[in-house]
Amino acid sequence: MLLCGSCNRAKSWSCEHCPNTHSEKNVETCTQCYWASPGGYSHVATQPFRQLRLTWKGEETDSFEAMKHLAEKTGSRLPDFVKRILENLLVDD
């Protein structure tokens, strides 16, 4: 998989510290990892993991800046702030 330098290092670190690398060496475990199958994975280095990349563009950037401002106002990192908003929506259902 083609990766930028930063992602390549993250992949290397994950694989170097993966329990499967040091014990079982199960190929199936590797094929279910994010680094092998980013479109259909169940873990990273055997740990439950999910990732979502969001992009705001054009007029949407105003919403992003408003969220960023609210996150800073509450002393939260923006990813944590967004997660909390989404979790609250799930709890309300």
Buried (B, 14 or more C-beta within 10 A) or exposed (E): EEEEEEEEEBBEEBBEEBEBBEEEEEEEBBEBBBBBEEEEBEBBBBEEEEEEEEEEEEEEEEEBEEBBEEBEEEEBEBEEBBEEEEEEEEEEE
